């Protein structure tokens, strides 16, 4: 049985898996479940990881060593690595000002950072703390047109020029394991309250001295006495546009003159419609296995989507990425870049900005080493070839 380092020095972690083990010790159970859990039987959550394991790497030998080239051009801007921080909600539960820490870690490495609508640091706070951030903003569609317009104006005012519309979460998935932590909606069970007291380091890093954070982007839309996590969660659920459609997206395309991406694509026909609508990109995602259980892994869907959309818009992928080799495989199958969610959240949970940076560096170093050992030092030249099916899933060999 493998033993992972689970002490307090996150710099001794040699992998995202090891950071995850450290985060599980640092966080109370309810916070850890929120971070790691999936929907229902967690079939999709599990498949997201297995899909990467099903892809083989076929190295060439006697290739003279050279520094691997991991650069990618995305939306006219060269990135040193094909990575960006994904939008994730309520990160302040893991570490105070976690969104700011993530933005700083990404910016230090020349990578984009995506802020969620339901973040615990507001758009304005991010830019004030990290003036040179390459800021992307994730939008939940709102039935309140005035509120949505205000969010868009705020994003533009702070210099955001890349907007991601999330389409797969107009209703939350059935996250049973998360629900079990609560005696009633938004009220922790006695067992979990006692568990919180067993985590004084977390209390100090996340709660002290202001208590549980609010969803700062939403504060101005809530009454003063309802600016807390529980009321904000209820508020966003009530305000979510349940009739989200392609017509809605077309109107948003007309309204937003900058880069617009659709986050929630798994079917090639949806990718084709995104191309026809003139979008700048799509995110192939199953919401980290947290929405509809039993859908394929994002990597399973990627080849068919790339076949109809590659070169016509930018293709990003998330869900299940834990290794540099995962990033290599995603790029080989057609992704222009990946979005990192849980991988960097483990880092921020155990080390704030430095922890998130360590997670990014682990993935970057693994990617560079993998390219060298593959005998293909240029990421843009890596390709995937189909191999015979294994069970229900098509597999590929990357070389």
C-alpha positions in Angstrom: 0.0 0.0 0.0 1.3 3.4 -1.0 2.0 5.9 1.8 1.7 9.6 1.1 3.3 12.5 2.9 0.5 14.0 5.1 2.4 16.5 7.2 2.1 20.2 7.2 4.8 21.0 4.7 3.0 21.1 1.3 6.3 21.6 -0.5 7.1 18.0 0.3 4.2 16.8 -1.8 5.4 15.3 -5.0 2.0 15.0 -6.8 -1.5 16.3 -6.8 -2.6 13.1 -5.2 -0.3 13.8 -2.2 -1.7 17.4 -2.0 -5.1 15.9 -1.9 -4.2 13.6 1.0 -2.9 16.6 2.9 -6.0 18.6 2.2 -8.2 15.8 3.6 -6.3 16.0 6.9 -6.5 19.8 6.9 -10.2 20.3 6.1 -13.2 19.3 8.1 -15.3 16.5 6.6 -18.1 18.7 5.2 -15.6 21.0 3.4 -13.7 18.1 2.0 -16.8 16.4 0.7 -17.9 19.7 -1.0 -14.5 19.8 -2.7 -14.2 16.2 -3.7 -17.7 14.7 -4.0 -19.7 13.9 -7.1 -23.3 13.2 -8.0 -25.2 10.0 -6.9 -23.1 6.9 -7.4 -20.1 9.0 -8.5 -19.8 6.9 -11.7 -18.8 9.9 -13.8 -16.4 11.2 -11.1 -14.6 7.9 -11.3 -14.7 7.6 -15.1 -13.1 11.1 -15.4 -9.9 9.6 -13.9 -10.1 6.2 -15.6 -10.4 7.8 -19.1 -7.0 9.2 -18.7 -5.6 5.8 -17.6 -7.1 4.2 -20.7 -4.8 6.3 -23.0 -1.4 4.8 -23.7 1.8 6.7 -24.3 4.1 5.3 -27.0 7.6 6.9 -26.8 10.2 7.1 -29.5 13.9 6.5 -28.6 17.2 8.0 -29.5 15.7 11.5 -29.7 18.3 14.1 -28.7 17.3 16.0 -25.6 16.1 19.6 -25.9 14.0 21.8 -23.6 10.4 20.8 -24.1 8.2 23.4 -25.8 4.8 23.6 -23.9 3.7 27.0 -25.2 0.2 27.4 -26.6 -1.5 30.4 -28.2 -5.0 31.0 -26.9 -7.1 33.9 -28.0 -4.1 35.6 -29.6 -2.1 35.4 -26.4 0.9 33.1 -25.9 0.7 31.0 -22.8 3.8 29.2 -21.3 1.6 26.2 -20.6 -1.8 24.9 -21.9 -3.4 25.6 -18.5 -5.8 28.0 -16.8 -7.5 28.1 -13.4 -11.1 26.9 -13.7 -14.0 28.7 -12.1 -14.9 27.1 -8.8 -17.4 28.4 -6.3 -17.2 29.2 -2.6 -13.4 28.7 -2.4 -13.2 30.8 0.8 -14.4 27.7 2.6 -11.0 26.1 1.9 -8.8 29.1 2.7 -9.4 32.8 3.4 -9.2 34.8 0.2 -8.7 31.6 -1.8 -9.7 33.3 -5.1 -7.0 36.0 -4.6 -4.4 33.3 -3.8 -5.4 31.4 -7.0 -5.3 34.5 -9.1 -1.8 35.4 -7.8 -0.4 31.9 -8.3 -1.7 31.8 -11.9 -0.5 35.3 -12.7 3.0 34.6 -11.4 3.2 31.8 -14.0 1.6 33.7 -16.9 -1.6 31.8 -16.8 -5.3 32.9 -16.9 -7.5 32.8 -13.8 -11.3 32.3 -14.1 -13.5 33.8 -11.4 -16.9 32.2 -10.6 -20.1 34.1 -10.2 -20.4 32.4 -6.8 -16.8 33.2 -5.7 -16.0 34.5 -2.2 -13.9 37.3 -3.6 -15.5 39.8 -5.9 -14.4 40.9 -9.3 -13.2 44.2 -8.0 -11.3 42.6 -5.1 -9.4 40.3 -7.5 -8.2 43.1 -9.8 -7.3 45.3 -6.8 -5.1 42.6 -5.3 -3.7 41.3 -8.7 -3.7 44.2 -11.1 -2.0 42.3 -14.0 -4.2 39.2 -13.8 -5.4 37.7 -17.0 -9.0 37.6 -15.7 -11.7 35.4 -17.1 -15.2 35.5 -15.7 -17.7 32.6 -15.4 -21.4 33.6 -15.7 -24.4 31.8 -14.5 -27.4 32.8 -16.6 -29.7 35.0 -14.6 -33.5 35.4 -14.9 -33.1 38.9 -13.5 -31.9 40.8 -16.6 -30.9 43.8 -14.6 -28.7 41.8 -12.3 -27.1 40.0 -15.2 -26.4 43.2 -17.0 -24.8 44.6 -13.9 -22.5 41.6 -13.6 -21.4 42.0 -17.2 -20.8 45.7 -16.8 -18.7 45.0 -13.6 -16.7 42.4 -15.5 -16.0 44.8 -18.3 -15.1 47.6 -15.9 -12.3 45.6 -14.3 -10.9 44.7 -17.7 -12.3 41.2 -18.1 -12.4 40.3 -21.8 -13.1 36.5 -21.6 -16.6 35.3 -20.5 -17.6 31.7 -19.9 -21.3 30.9 -19.8 -22.0 27.8 -17.8 -24.9 25.8 -19.3 -24.9 22.5 -17.4 -25.9 23.7 -13.9 -29.2 25.5 -14.1 -30.2 22.9 -11.5 -27.7 21.4 -9.1 -26.9 17.7 -9.5 -28.0 15.2 -6.8 -24.9 15.4 -4.6 -26.0 12.9 -2.0 -22.8 12.6 0.0 -22.7 16.4 0.4 -26.3 16.5 1.6 -25.6 13.9 4.3 -23.5 16.5 6.2 -26.5 18.6 6.9 -29.3 18.1 9.4 -31.4 20.4 7.3 -30.7 22.7 4.4 -27.6 24.8 5.1 -27.4 23.6 8.7 -24.6 21.2 9.6 -25.4 18.1 11.5 -24.2 17.8 15.1 -21.5 15.3 14.1 -20.1 17.7 11.5 -20.2 20.6 14.0 -18.1 18.5 16.4 -15.8 17.5 13.5 -15.2 21.2 12.7 -13.9 21.7 16.3 -11.3 19.0 15.6 -9.7 21.2 12.9 -8.3 24.3 14.6 -5.8 25.0 11.8 -8.7 25.2 9.3 -10.7 27.4 11.7 -7.8 29.8 11.8 -7.1 29.8 8.1 -10.7 30.0 6.9 -13.0 31.3 9.6 -10.9 33.6 11.9 -11.8 36.4 12.5 -14.7 37.0 10.1 -16.5 33.7 10.2 -17.8 31.9 7.1 -17.3 34.0 3.9 -20.1 35.3 1.8 -20.4 35.1 -2.0 -18.9 38.5 -2.6 -20.0 39.0 -6.2 -23.6 38.7 -5.0 -23.4 40.9 -1.9 -24.6 44.1 -3.6 -27.8 42.3 -4.7 -28.7 41.0 -1.3 -30.2 42.8 1.7 -27.5 43.8 4.3 -28.8 41.2 6.8 -28.7 38.4 4.2 -25.1 38.7 3.0 -24.0 35.3 4.1 -23.3 32.0 2.4 -26.7 30.3 3.2 -28.8 33.2 2.0 -26.6 33.8 -1.1 -26.9 30.1 -2.1 -30.7 30.3 -1.8 -30.6 33.6 -3.8 -28.6 32.3 -6.7 -30.8 29.2 -6.9 -33.9 31.4 -7.2 -32.3 33.8 -9.7 -30.8 31.1 -12.1 -32.4 31.2 -15.5 -34.1 27.8 -15.9 -35.1 28.4 -19.5 -31.5 28.7 -20.8 -31.4 28.1 -24.5 -29.5 28.7 -27.7 -31.6 31.9 -28.2 -30.4 33.1 -24.8 -26.8 32.4 -25.8 -27.3 34.2 -29.1 -28.5 37.3 -27.2 -25.5 37.1 -25.0 -23.3 36.9 -28.0 -24.8 40.1 -29.3 -24.4 41.8 -25.9 -20.8 40.7 -25.1 -18.4 42.1 -27.7 -15.4 40.3 -26.3 -14.4 36.6 -26.2 -17.3 34.3 -25.3 -17.1 30.6 -24.4 -19.8 28.0 -23.7 -18.9 25.8 -20.7 -20.9 22.6 -20.6 -20.4 21.0 -24.1 -20.2 17.2 -24.4 -22.0 16.5 -27.7 -20.4 17.2 -31.1 -23.7 18.7 -32.4 -23.6 21.3 -29.6 -20.0 22.1 -30.6 -21.2 22.6 -34.2 -23.9 25.0 -33.0 -21.3 26.9 -30.9 -19.2 27.3 -34.1 -22.3 28.5 -36.1 -23.1 31.1 -33.4 -19.7 32.6 -33.7 -18.4 31.7 -30.2 -14.7 32.0 -29.5 -14.4 28.7 -27.6 -16.1 25.9 -25.7 -15.3 24.0 -22.5 -15.8 20.3 -22.7 -16.9 19.4 -19.2 -19.2 17.3 -17.1 -18.8 19.7 -14.1 -16.3 17.5 -12.4 -18.8 14.6 -12.2 -21.0 16.8 -9.9 -24.1 17.1 -12.2 -25.6 14.2 -14.2 -24.1 11.0 -13.0 -23.5 8.3 -15.7 -22.4 10.6 -18.5 -19.0 9.9 -20.2 -15.8 11.4 -19.1 -14.9 14.6 -20.8 -11.9 12.9 -22.4 -14.2 10.3 -23.9 -16.2 13.1 -25.6 -13.2 15.1 -26.8 -12.2 13.3 -30.1 -15.7 13.6 -31.6 -15.9 17.3 -30.6 -12.4 18.0 -32.0 -13.4 16.4 -35.3 -16.1 19.1 -35.9 -14.7 22.1 -34.1 -10.9 22.0 -34.1 -9.5 25.1 -35.7 -12.9 26.8 -35.7 -12.8 27.9 -32.1 -10.7 27.1 -29.0 -11.4 23.9 -27.2 -10.8 23.6 -23.5 -11.3 20.6 -21.3 -11.7 20.1 -17.6 -12.6 17.3 -15.1 -10.3 14.6 -13.8 -6.9 16.2 -14.4 -4.3 15.2 -11.8 -1.1 14.7 -13.8 1.0 16.4 -16.4 0.4 13.3 -18.6 -3.3 14.0 -18.4 -2.7 17.5 -19.9 -0.5 15.9 -22.6 -3.3 13.4 -23.5 -6.0 16.0 -23.6 -3.9 18.2 -25.9 -3.1 15.1 -28.1 -6.8 14.4 -28.5 -7.7 17.9 -29.5 -7.8 20.3 -26.5 -6.1 23.6 -26.9 -5.7 23.9 -23.2 -7.2 22.6 -19.9 -8.9 24.2 -17.0 -7.8 23.1 -13.5 -10.3 22.8 -10.7 -9.7 20.4 -7.8 -6.0 20.1 -8.5 -5.2 23.7 -7.6 -7.9 23.8 -4.9 -6.0 21.0 -3.0 -3.0 23.3 -3.2 -4.8 26.4 -2.0 -6.4 24.4 0.9 -3.0 23.4 2.3 -0.9 26.4 1.4 -2.8 29.4 0.1 -1.1 31.1 -2.8 2.1 29.1 -2.4 0.2 25.9 -2.3 -1.7 26.7 -5.4 1.5 27.6 -7.1 3.1 24.3 -6.0 0.2 22.4 -7.6 0.7 24.3 -10.9 4.4 23.7 -10.8 3.9 20.0 -10.2 1.7 19.7 -13.3 4.1 21.8 -15.4 7.1 19.8 -14.4 5.3 16.5 -15.0 4.2 17.7 -18.5 7.7 18.7 -19.5 9.2 15.4 -18.2 6.5 13.4 -20.1 7.3 15.2 -23.3 11.0 14.5 -23.0 10.5 10.8 -22.1 8.0 10.5 -25.0 10.7 11.7 -27.4 8.4 14.5 -28.6 9.7 17.8 -27.1 7.1 19.9 -28.9 3.6 19.7 -27.4 2.1 21.0 -30.6 3.4 17.9 -32.5 1.9 15.3 -30.2 -0.8 13.2 -31.8 -3.2 10.4 -30.7 -4.0 7.4 -32.9 -7.0 5.1 -32.3 -6.5 1.6 -30.9 -9.0 -1.3 -30.6 -11.8 -0.7 -28.2 -11.6 -1.8 -24.7 -15.1 -2.5 -23.4 -17.4 0.4 -24.2 -14.7 3.0 -24.6 -12.5 3.9 -27.5 -8.8 4.1 -26.6 -5.9 5.9 -28.1 -2.1 5.8 -28.2 -0.3 9.1 -27.9 3.0 9.6 -29.6 
